[in-house]
Amino acid sequence: MIALSVSPQIAEYLGVVQGQTLDEKLLSLLESYVTSQLKECERELGQYEVKHRSTFAEFAEAWREERIPNRYSHPVERDYMEWEGLEAEKRRWLDLLKSCRSDAPLARSE
């Protein structure tokens, strides 16, 4: 177990956070943060879906089947890589959120 101490000022701020114990309050804050990051990630993913009129899975399949015009152009390749990265980021945020809600330890990736 890790001991954590907070200044009186921070302790006062934590009074408005949902939860009875410091652990509950910190988990509540973490869950709120992760949720906001997940929403931002989903907003960015939505922009690619609108731009390319497909989900990433559909786009990746079309890419593999060589149905994407100019697929090796810099803008299209960049979109693919950024979109793929956002999909991975979304999975990480979802895993962290599930972990927060289940109170299970987070699996560490090396």
mmCIF file of the C-alpha atoms, coordinates in Angstrom:
data_MODEL
# 
_entry.id   MODEL 
# 
loop_
_atom_site.group_PDB 
_atom_site.id 
_atom_site.type_symbol 
_atom_site.label_atom_id 
_atom_site.label_alt_id 
_atom_site.label_comp_id 
_atom_site.label_asym_id 
_atom_site.label_entity_id 
_atom_site.label_seq_id 
_atom_site.pdbx_PDB_ins_code 
_atom_site.Cartn_x 
_atom_site.Cartn_y 
_atom_site.Cartn_z 
_atom_site.occupancy 
_atom_site.B_iso_or_equiv 
_atom_site.pdbx_formal_charge 
_atom_site.auth_seq_id 
_atom_site.auth_comp_id 
_atom_site.auth_asym_id 
_atom_site.auth_atom_id 
_atom_site.pdbx_PDB_model_num 
ATOM 1   C CA . MET A 1 1   ? 0.000   0.000  0.000   1.00 0.00 ? 1   MET A CA 1 
ATOM 2   C CA . ILE A 1 2   ? 1.194   3.497  -0.788  1.00 0.00 ? 2   ILE A CA 1 
ATOM 3   C CA . ALA A 1 3   ? 0.627   6.213  1.781   1.00 0.00 ? 3   ALA A CA 1 
ATOM 4   C CA . LEU A 1 4   ? -0.546  9.504  0.394   1.00 0.00 ? 4   LEU A CA 1 
ATOM 5   C CA . SER A 1 5   ? -0.657  12.810 2.181   1.00 0.00 ? 5   SER A CA 1 
ATOM 6   C CA . VAL A 1 6   ? -2.314  15.955 0.928   1.00 0.00 ? 6   VAL A CA 1 
ATOM 7   C CA . SER A 1 7   ? -2.057  19.540 2.039   1.00 0.00 ? 7   SER A CA 1 
ATOM 8   C CA . PRO A 1 8   ? -4.924  20.997 4.079   1.00 0.00 ? 8   PRO A CA 1 
ATOM 9   C CA . GLN A 1 9   ? -5.903  23.117 1.061   1.00 0.00 ? 9   GLN A CA 1 
ATOM 10  C CA . ILE A 1 10  ? -6.189  20.046 -1.189  1.00 0.00 ? 10  ILE A CA 1 
ATOM 11  C CA . ALA A 1 11  ? -8.057  18.183 1.552   1.00 0.00 ? 11  ALA A CA 1 
ATOM 12  C CA . GLU A 1 12  ? -10.554 21.051 1.646   1.00 0.00 ? 12  GLU A CA 1 
ATOM 13  C CA . TYR A 1 13  ? -11.020 20.878 -2.132  1.00 0.00 ? 13  TYR A CA 1 
ATOM 14  C CA . LEU A 1 14  ? -11.554 17.134 -1.901  1.00 0.00 ? 14  LEU A CA 1 
ATOM 15  C CA . GLY A 1 15  ? -14.535 17.821 0.345   1.00 0.00 ? 15  GLY A CA 1 
ATOM 16  C CA . VAL A 1 16  ? -16.646 18.567 -2.730  1.00 0.00 ? 16  VAL A CA 1 
ATOM 17  C CA . VAL A 1 17  ? -15.648 15.337 -4.497  1.00 0.00 ? 17  VAL A CA 1 
ATOM 18  C CA . GLN A 1 18  ? -17.977 12.359 -4.385  1.00 0.00 ? 18  GLN A CA 1 
ATOM 19  C CA . GLY A 1 19  ? -16.853 9.628  -1.965  1.00 0.00 ? 19  GLY A CA 1 
ATOM 20  C CA . GLN A 1 20  ? -16.405 8.986  1.726   1.00 0.00 ? 20  GLN A CA 1 
ATOM 21  C CA . THR A 1 21  ? -12.732 8.038  1.861   1.00 0.00 ? 21  THR A CA 1 
ATOM 22  C CA . LEU A 1 22  ? -9.699  9.550  0.169   1.00 0.00 ? 22  LEU A CA 1 
ATOM 23  C CA . ASP A 1 23  ? -9.454  6.448  -2.050  1.00 0.00 ? 23  ASP A CA 1 
ATOM 24  C CA . GLU A 1 24  ? -13.083 6.833  -3.141  1.00 0.00 ? 24  GLU A CA 1 
ATOM 25  C CA . LYS A 1 25  ? -12.575 10.529 -3.857  1.00 0.00 ? 25  LYS A CA 1 
ATOM 26  C CA . LEU A 1 26  ? -9.418  9.902  -5.894  1.00 0.00 ? 26  LEU A CA 1 
ATOM 27  C CA . LEU A 1 27  ? -11.121 7.123  -7.862  1.00 0.00 ? 27  LEU A CA 1 
ATOM 28  C CA . SER A 1 28  ? -14.034 9.483  -8.526  1.00 0.00 ? 28  SER A CA 1 
ATOM 29  C CA . LEU A 1 29  ? -11.658 12.154 -9.825  1.00 0.00 ? 29  LEU A CA 1 
ATOM 30  C CA . LEU A 1 30  ? -9.763  9.624  -11.926 1.00 0.00 ? 30  LEU A CA 1 
ATOM 31  C CA . GLU A 1 31  ? -12.978 8.258  -13.389 1.00 0.00 ? 31  GLU A CA 1 
ATOM 32  C CA . SER A 1 32  ? -14.111 11.785 -14.294 1.00 0.00 ? 32  SER A CA 1 
ATOM 33  C CA . TYR A 1 33  ? -10.761 12.528 -15.932 1.00 0.00 ? 33  TYR A CA 1 
ATOM 34  C CA . VAL A 1 34  ? -10.705 9.276  -17.879 1.00 0.00 ? 34  VAL A CA 1 
ATOM 35  C CA . THR A 1 35  ? -14.301 9.828  -19.004 1.00 0.00 ? 35  THR A CA 1 
ATOM 36  C CA . SER A 1 36  ? -13.450 13.297 -20.314 1.00 0.00 ? 36  SER A CA 1 
ATOM 37  C CA . GLN A 1 37  ? -10.399 11.947 -22.169 1.00 0.00 ? 37  GLN A CA 1 
ATOM 38  C CA . LEU A 1 38  ? -12.522 9.164  -23.653 1.00 0.00 ? 38  LEU A CA 1 
ATOM 39  C CA . LYS A 1 39  ? -15.127 11.685 -24.845 1.00 0.00 ? 39  LYS A CA 1 
ATOM 40  C CA . GLU A 1 40  ? -12.418 13.798 -26.475 1.00 0.00 ? 40  GLU A CA 1 
ATOM 41  C CA . CYS A 1 41  ? -10.960 10.713 -28.159 1.00 0.00 ? 41  CYS A CA 1 
ATOM 42  C CA . GLU A 1 42  ? -14.419 9.715  -29.433 1.00 0.00 ? 42  GLU A CA 1 
ATOM 43  C CA . ARG A 1 43  ? -14.959 13.271 -30.732 1.00 0.00 ? 43  ARG A CA 1 
ATOM 44  C CA . GLU A 1 44  ? -11.729 13.034 -32.736 1.00 0.00 ? 44  GLU A CA 1 
ATOM 45  C CA . LEU A 1 45  ? -12.655 9.570  -34.007 1.00 0.00 ? 45  LEU A CA 1 
ATOM 46  C CA . GLY A 1 46  ? -15.995 10.964 -35.130 1.00 0.00 ? 46  GLY A CA 1 
ATOM 47  C CA . GLN A 1 47  ? -14.227 13.569 -37.236 1.00 0.00 ? 47  GLN A CA 1 
ATOM 48  C CA . TYR A 1 48  ? -12.392 10.834 -39.154 1.00 0.00 ? 48  TYR A CA 1 
ATOM 49  C CA . GLU A 1 49  ? -15.610 8.835  -39.551 1.00 0.00 ? 49  GLU A CA 1 
ATOM 50  C CA . VAL A 1 50  ? -17.367 11.857 -41.037 1.00 0.00 ? 50  VAL A CA 1 
ATOM 51  C CA . LYS A 1 51  ? -14.397 12.748 -43.237 1.00 0.00 ? 51  LYS A CA 1 
ATOM 52  C CA . HIS A 1 52  ? -14.049 9.229  -44.644 1.00 0.00 ? 52  HIS A CA 1 
ATOM 53  C CA . ARG A 1 53  ? -17.726 8.240  -44.318 1.00 0.00 ? 53  ARG A CA 1 
ATOM 54  C CA . SER A 1 54  ? -16.845 4.977  -42.574 1.00 0.00 ? 54  SER A CA 1 
ATOM 55  C CA . THR A 1 55  ? -15.684 3.437  -39.352 1.00 0.00 ? 55  THR A CA 1 
ATOM 56  C CA . PHE A 1 56  ? -11.997 2.718  -38.924 1.00 0.00 ? 56  PHE A CA 1 
ATOM 57  C CA . ALA A 1 57  ? -12.639 -1.018 -39.366 1.00 0.00 ? 57  ALA A CA 1 
ATOM 58  C CA . GLU A 1 58  ? -14.357 -0.337 -42.705 1.00 0.00 ? 58  GLU A CA 1 
ATOM 59  C CA . PHE A 1 59  ? -11.591 2.048  -43.769 1.00 0.00 ? 59  PHE A CA 1 
ATOM 60  C CA . ALA A 1 60  ? -8.856  -0.441 -42.804 1.00 0.00 ? 60  ALA A CA 1 
ATOM 61  C CA . GLU A 1 61  ? -10.595 -3.194 -44.775 1.00 0.00 ? 61  GLU A CA 1 
ATOM 62  C CA . ALA A 1 62  ? -10.906 -0.929 -47.817 1.00 0.00 ? 62  ALA A CA 1 
ATOM 63  C CA . TRP A 1 63  ? -7.215  -0.058 -47.380 1.00 0.00 ? 63  TRP A CA 1 
ATOM 64  C CA . ARG A 1 64  ? -6.190  -3.729 -47.354 1.00 0.00 ? 64  ARG A CA 1 
ATOM 65  C CA . GLU A 1 65  ? -8.352  -4.380 -50.406 1.00 0.00 ? 65  GLU A CA 1 
ATOM 66  C CA . GLU A 1 66  ? -6.768  -1.381 -52.170 1.00 0.00 ? 66  GLU A CA 1 
ATOM 67  C CA . ARG A 1 67  ? -10.113 0.429  -52.556 1.00 0.00 ? 67  ARG A CA 1 
ATOM 68  C CA . ILE A 1 68  ? -8.840  3.706  -51.051 1.00 0.00 ? 68  ILE A CA 1 
ATOM 69  C CA . PRO A 1 69  ? -7.902  6.225  -53.762 1.00 0.00 ? 69  PRO A CA 1 
ATOM 70  C CA . ASN A 1 70  ? -4.386  7.600  -53.360 1.00 0.00 ? 70  ASN A CA 1 
ATOM 71  C CA . ARG A 1 71  ? -3.865  5.450  -50.279 1.00 0.00 ? 71  ARG A CA 1 
ATOM 72  C CA . TYR A 1 72  ? -0.127  6.071  -50.248 1.00 0.00 ? 72  TYR A CA 1 
ATOM 73  C CA . SER A 1 73  ? -0.447  9.832  -50.439 1.00 0.00 ? 73  SER A CA 1 
ATOM 74  C CA . HIS A 1 74  ? 0.800   11.639 -47.355 1.00 0.00 ? 74  HIS A CA 1 
ATOM 75  C CA . PRO A 1 75  ? -2.633  12.962 -46.227 1.00 0.00 ? 75  PRO A CA 1 
ATOM 76  C CA . VAL A 1 76  ? -4.341  9.562  -46.549 1.00 0.00 ? 76  VAL A CA 1 
ATOM 77  C CA . GLU A 1 77  ? -1.504  7.665  -44.834 1.00 0.00 ? 77  GLU A CA 1 
ATOM 78  C CA . ARG A 1 78  ? -1.419  10.263 -42.061 1.00 0.00 ? 78  ARG A CA 1 
ATOM 79  C CA . ASP A 1 79  ? -5.172  9.915  -41.518 1.00 0.00 ? 79  ASP A CA 1 
ATOM 80  C CA . TYR A 1 80  ? -4.820  6.134  -41.370 1.00 0.00 ? 80  TYR A CA 1 
ATOM 81  C CA . MET A 1 81  ? -2.029  6.262  -38.792 1.00 0.00 ? 81  MET A CA 1 
ATOM 82  C CA . GLU A 1 82  ? -3.678  8.930  -36.637 1.00 0.00 ? 82  GLU A CA 1 
ATOM 83  C CA . TRP A 1 83  ? -7.056  7.189  -36.802 1.00 0.00 ? 83  TRP A CA 1 
ATOM 84  C CA . GLU A 1 84  ? -5.481  3.848  -35.896 1.00 0.00 ? 84  GLU A CA 1 
ATOM 85  C CA . GLY A 1 85  ? -3.685  5.532  -32.971 1.00 0.00 ? 85  GLY A CA 1 
ATOM 86  C CA . LEU A 1 86  ? -6.945  7.040  -31.737 1.00 0.00 ? 86  LEU A CA 1 
ATOM 87  C CA . GLU A 1 87  ? -8.600  3.615  -31.856 1.00 0.00 ? 87  GLU A CA 1 
ATOM 88  C CA . ALA A 1 88  ? -5.785  2.236  -29.668 1.00 0.00 ? 88  ALA A CA 1 
ATOM 89  C CA . GLU A 1 89  ? -6.061  5.232  -27.341 1.00 0.00 ? 89  GLU A CA 1 
ATOM 90  C CA . LYS A 1 90  ? -9.802  4.684  -27.006 1.00 0.00 ? 90  LYS A CA 1 
ATOM 91  C CA . ARG A 1 91  ? -9.205  1.040  -26.001 1.00 0.00 ? 91  ARG A CA 1 
ATOM 92  C CA . ARG A 1 92  ? -6.682  2.154  -23.353 1.00 0.00 ? 92  ARG A CA 1 
ATOM 93  C CA . TRP A 1 93  ? -9.103  4.751  -21.908 1.00 0.00 ? 93  TRP A CA 1 
ATOM 94  C CA . LEU A 1 94  ? -11.906 2.153  -21.869 1.00 0.00 ? 94  LEU A CA 1 
ATOM 95  C CA . ASP A 1 95  ? -9.670  -0.392 -20.117 1.00 0.00 ? 95  ASP A CA 1 
ATOM 96  C CA . LEU A 1 96  ? -8.693  2.185  -17.515 1.00 0.00 ? 96  LEU A CA 1 
ATOM 97  C CA . LEU A 1 97  ? -12.318 3.204  -16.983 1.00 0.00 ? 97  LEU A CA 1 
ATOM 98  C CA . LYS A 1 98  ? -13.368 -0.431 -16.537 1.00 0.00 ? 98  LYS A CA 1 
ATOM 99  C CA . SER A 1 99  ? -10.545 -0.896 -14.067 1.00 0.00 ? 99  SER A CA 1 
ATOM 100 C CA . CYS A 1 100 ? -11.608 2.184  -12.076 1.00 0.00 ? 100 CYS A CA 1 
ATOM 101 C CA . ARG A 1 101 ? -15.198 1.010  -11.921 1.00 0.00 ? 101 ARG A CA 1 
ATOM 102 C CA . SER A 1 102 ? -14.349 -2.557 -10.963 1.00 0.00 ? 102 SER A CA 1 
ATOM 103 C CA . ASP A 1 103 ? -11.774 -1.438 -8.406  1.00 0.00 ? 103 ASP A CA 1 
ATOM 104 C CA . ALA A 1 104 ? -9.464  -4.039 -9.926  1.00 0.00 ? 104 ALA A CA 1 
ATOM 105 C CA . PRO A 1 105 ? -5.756  -3.309 -10.299 1.00 0.00 ? 105 PRO A CA 1 
ATOM 106 C CA . LEU A 1 106 ? -4.763  -1.921 -13.654 1.00 0.00 ? 106 LEU A CA 1 
ATOM 107 C CA . ALA A 1 107 ? -2.760  -4.281 -15.843 1.00 0.00 ? 107 ALA A CA 1 
ATOM 108 C CA . ARG A 1 108 ? 0.604   -2.748 -16.586 1.00 0.00 ? 108 ARG A CA 1 
ATOM 109 C CA . SER A 1 109 ? 1.885   -2.717 -20.126 1.00 0.00 ? 109 SER A CA 1 
ATOM 110 C CA . GLU A 1 110 ? 5.645   -2.671 -20.482 1.00 0.00 ? 110 GLU A CA 1 
# 
